[in-house]
Amino acid sequence: MFKIFYFIILFAPFLYSNTITISTGEWTPWVSKELYKNGIGANITNEAFKTQNIKTEFHFFPWKRAYIVAKVLKNDTTGFWLKNPQREKDFYFSDSVFSIKNKLISKKGVDIDFNTIDDLKKYKIAITRGYSYTSQIDTMIKNNQLNIYIVNNDLAGLKQVLKKEKFDAFLCSDNVAKSLIKQHFTLEEQKRFHFSSNDVFQKDVFLMVSKNNKNHKEILKKFNTGLNIIKNNGVLEKILDKTSGDNY
């Protein structure tokens, strides 16, 4: 009897709450407080939890703080993240929420030719401060095997692309770049961007729940169940269709 009572007390905050709090940062079009339904990734998350009769509440922070807030349990989960060794030490991961393709974005007329990651060594590549890319790229950056230039955010990187003063190309998610270009650049400026035909990489993106969270199994089970439901009923596909954009 005591064990049953203990189980109820331990999981009561989650079982009797119908709201999940999610810490995150700005990452248009995937998640932003300025976007309809907080963006595509947020919308997917909302719909998945809705199938389980759970509401979502997104809290926006700088990315590093969003990570810490979830790690110390001030929010239930955090989104949206690629896997890397450090994150896997601190968090459990959901099933893949969506995937991103990262391309090299350059000024039209600038010749960027690559087939492998090693080919990037001959260029100066801009990356965004605080981002993780892939284990291979992160390791190459750490070991100074890539000639990199760091920008504070994706929009700053895109602005520098047109100037082509600091680097040859900017490594960025194609949908993120296309969304920002449409929002912040004139039609004439939009024509001056070139996206590499090859992907530098394609990776899945996840929700994370802190390993300090005693309810992690239940939270992830609810989300993954809901995610599978909206995959099968076509809701997920309809949401992702909104990511389609013009070719550059």
C-alpha positions as CSV (number, residue, x, y, z in Angstrom):
1,M,0.0,0.0,0.0
2,F,2.8,2.4,0.9
3,K,4.5,1.7,-2.5
4,I,1.3,2.6,-4.4
5,F,0.9,5.8,-2.3
6,Y,4.5,6.7,-3.0
7,F,4.1,6.2,-6.7
8,I,1.0,8.5,-6.8
9,I,2.8,11.2,-4.9
10,L,5.9,10.9,-7.0
11,F,4.1,11.4,-10.3
12,A,1.2,13.6,-9.1
13,P,2.6,16.9,-10.5
14,F,2.6,15.4,-14.0
15,L,-0.5,13.2,-13.9
16,Y,-2.7,15.9,-12.5
17,S,-1.4,18.7,-14.7
18,N,-2.7,19.1,-18.3
19,T,0.0,21.5,-19.4
20,I,3.6,20.8,-20.5
21,T,6.0,23.7,-20.3
22,I,8.7,23.9,-23.1
23,S,11.7,26.1,-23.0
24,T,13.1,27.2,-26.4
25,G,14.7,29.9,-28.4
26,E,14.0,31.8,-31.6
27,W,14.5,29.7,-34.8
28,T,12.2,30.8,-37.6
29,P,10.3,29.0,-39.1
30,W,10.5,26.2,-36.7
31,V,9.8,28.1,-33.4
32,S,9.3,31.8,-32.7
33,K,7.0,33.8,-30.4
34,E,6.3,36.0,-33.5
35,L,4.9,33.2,-35.7
36,Y,1.4,31.7,-36.0
37,K,1.1,28.9,-33.4
38,N,4.7,29.7,-32.4
39,G,6.1,28.1,-35.6
40,I,6.1,24.8,-37.4
41,G,8.0,22.8,-34.8
42,A,5.9,24.2,-32.0
43,N,2.7,23.4,-33.9
44,I,3.8,19.8,-34.4
45,T,4.5,19.6,-30.6
46,N,1.1,21.2,-29.8
47,E,-0.8,18.8,-32.0
48,A,1.1,15.7,-30.7
49,F,0.4,16.6,-27.0
50,K,-3.2,17.6,-27.9
51,T,-4.0,14.0,-28.8
52,Q,-3.1,13.1,-25.2
53,N,-5.3,15.9,-23.8
54,I,-2.2,17.9,-22.8
55,K,-1.8,21.6,-23.5
56,T,1.6,23.1,-24.3
57,E,3.1,26.4,-23.1
58,F,6.3,27.7,-24.8
59,H,8.7,29.9,-22.8
60,F,11.2,31.8,-24.9
61,F,14.8,32.4,-23.8
62,P,18.3,32.7,-25.4
63,W,19.2,29.2,-26.4
64,K,21.8,28.5,-23.7
65,R,19.3,29.6,-21.0
66,A,16.5,27.5,-22.6
67,Y,18.8,24.5,-22.2
68,I,19.6,25.3,-18.5
69,V,16.0,26.1,-17.6
70,A,15.0,22.6,-18.7
71,K,18.0,20.9,-17.2
72,V,17.2,22.3,-13.7
73,L,13.5,21.5,-14.1
74,K,12.1,25.0,-14.3
75,N,10.4,23.7,-17.5
76,D,9.2,20.2,-18.3
77,T,11.0,19.9,-21.7
78,T,13.0,21.9,-24.2
79,G,12.9,22.0,-28.0
80,F,14.3,21.9,-30.6
81,W,17.7,20.2,-30.5
82,L,20.1,18.0,-32.5
83,K,21.8,15.2,-30.6
84,N,25.4,15.6,-29.5
85,P,27.4,13.9,-26.7
86,Q,27.0,16.6,-24.1
87,R,23.2,16.8,-24.6
88,E,22.9,13.1,-24.3
89,K,24.6,13.3,-20.9
90,D,22.0,15.7,-19.6
91,F,18.8,14.8,-21.4
92,Y,16.6,12.0,-22.8
93,F,15.4,12.5,-26.3
94,S,12.0,12.2,-27.9
95,D,11.4,10.6,-31.3
96,S,12.4,12.9,-34.2
97,V,10.0,15.9,-34.4
98,F,11.3,17.1,-37.8
99,S,14.6,17.0,-39.8
100,I,16.7,19.9,-41.2
101,K,18.9,20.2,-44.2
102,N,21.9,22.5,-43.8
103,K,23.3,24.0,-46.9
104,L,26.1,26.5,-47.7
105,I,24.6,29.9,-48.6
106,S,26.7,32.3,-50.6
107,K,26.4,35.3,-52.7
108,K,25.3,34.4,-56.2
109,G,28.3,34.1,-58.5
110,V,30.6,32.8,-55.7
111,D,31.8,29.3,-56.6
112,I,31.5,26.9,-53.7
113,D,32.2,23.4,-54.8
114,F,32.1,20.4,-52.3
115,N,31.3,16.8,-52.1
116,T,32.5,15.9,-48.6
117,I,33.0,17.7,-45.4
118,D,36.7,17.7,-45.9
119,D,36.2,19.8,-49.1
120,L,35.1,22.6,-46.8
121,K,38.6,23.1,-45.5
122,K,39.5,25.3,-48.6
123,Y,36.8,27.8,-47.7
124,K,36.1,30.2,-44.9
125,I,32.7,29.1,-43.5
126,A,30.5,31.2,-41.2
127,I,28.7,29.4,-38.4
128,T,26.2,30.6,-35.7
129,R,27.4,31.1,-32.2
130,G,26.3,28.4,-29.8
131,Y,25.0,26.0,-32.5
132,S,26.0,22.3,-32.8
133,Y,26.1,20.9,-36.3
134,T,27.3,17.3,-36.5
135,S,29.9,15.4,-34.4
136,Q,32.3,15.5,-37.3
137,I,31.9,19.2,-38.0
138,D,31.9,20.1,-34.3
139,T,35.2,18.1,-33.8
140,M,36.8,19.7,-36.8
141,I,35.9,23.2,-35.5
142,K,37.2,22.3,-32.1
143,N,40.5,21.1,-33.6
144,N,40.8,24.1,-35.9
145,Q,40.5,22.0,-39.0
146,L,38.0,24.4,-40.5
147,N,38.5,28.0,-41.2
148,I,35.4,29.5,-39.5
149,Y,33.9,32.9,-38.8
150,I,31.3,33.1,-36.0
151,V,28.2,35.2,-36.3
152,N,25.8,36.0,-33.4
153,N,22.7,34.7,-35.2
154,D,21.4,33.4,-38.5
155,L,20.1,36.8,-39.7
156,A,23.5,38.4,-39.1
157,G,25.1,35.6,-41.1
158,L,22.8,36.2,-44.0
159,K,23.4,39.9,-44.0
160,Q,27.1,39.3,-44.2
161,V,26.6,36.9,-47.1
162,L,25.7,39.7,-49.4
163,K,28.7,41.7,-48.3
164,K,31.1,38.8,-48.7
165,E,33.7,40.6,-46.6
166,K,34.3,38.1,-43.8
167,F,33.7,34.6,-45.3
168,D,32.9,32.6,-48.4
169,A,29.7,30.9,-47.3
170,F,27.3,30.6,-44.4
171,L,26.3,27.2,-43.0
172,C,22.6,27.3,-42.2
173,S,19.3,25.3,-42.3
174,D,17.8,26.0,-45.7
175,N,14.2,26.5,-44.4
176,V,15.5,28.9,-41.6
177,A,17.5,30.9,-44.2
178,K,14.6,31.0,-46.7
179,S,12.2,32.2,-44.0
180,L,14.6,35.0,-42.8
181,I,15.4,36.0,-46.4
182,K,11.7,36.6,-47.2
183,Q,11.2,38.5,-44.0
184,H,14.2,40.8,-44.0
185,F,15.5,41.3,-47.5
186,T,14.1,43.1,-50.5
187,L,13.1,41.2,-53.6
188,E,16.2,42.4,-55.4
189,E,18.4,41.3,-52.5
190,Q,16.7,37.9,-52.3
191,K,17.8,37.2,-55.9
192,R,21.5,37.6,-54.8
193,F,21.5,34.5,-52.5
194,H,22.7,31.1,-53.7
195,F,22.0,27.8,-51.9
196,S,24.4,24.9,-52.5
197,S,22.8,22.1,-54.4
198,N,24.4,19.6,-52.0
199,D,23.4,19.3,-48.4
200,V,26.3,19.7,-46.0
201,F,24.3,17.5,-43.7
202,Q,20.7,16.4,-42.8
203,K,19.8,15.7,-39.2
204,D,16.8,15.0,-37.0
205,V,15.6,17.4,-34.4
206,F,14.2,16.5,-31.0
207,L,12.5,17.5,-27.8
208,M,14.6,16.8,-24.7
209,V,13.6,16.0,-21.2
210,S,16.2,16.4,-18.4
211,K,17.6,13.3,-16.8
212,N,16.8,15.0,-13.5
213,N,13.1,14.9,-14.3
214,K,11.5,11.9,-12.6
215,N,8.6,12.0,-15.0
216,H,10.7,11.8,-18.1
217,K,9.4,8.4,-19.2
218,E,5.7,9.4,-19.0
219,I,6.3,12.8,-20.7
220,L,8.2,11.2,-23.6
221,K,5.7,8.3,-23.9
222,K,2.8,10.8,-24.2
223,F,4.6,12.9,-26.8
224,N,5.9,10.0,-28.9
225,T,2.4,8.4,-28.9
226,G,0.9,11.7,-30.0
227,L,3.5,12.2,-32.6
228,N,2.8,8.8,-34.1
229,I,-0.9,9.6,-34.2
230,I,-0.4,12.8,-36.2
231,K,2.0,11.1,-38.5
232,N,-0.7,8.5,-39.3
233,N,-3.7,10.8,-39.6
234,G,-1.9,13.3,-42.0
235,V,-1.7,16.2,-39.6
236,L,2.1,16.2,-39.4
237,E,2.4,16.2,-43.2
238,K,0.0,19.2,-43.5
239,I,2.1,21.1,-41.0
240,L,5.4,20.3,-42.7
241,D,4.0,21.3,-46.1
242,K,4.3,24.9,-44.8
243,T,8.1,24.6,-44.9
244,S,8.2,24.4,-48.7
245,G,9.8,27.6,-50.1
246,D,11.2,29.0,-53.3
247,N,14.5,27.7,-54.8
248,Y,17.5,30.0,-54.5
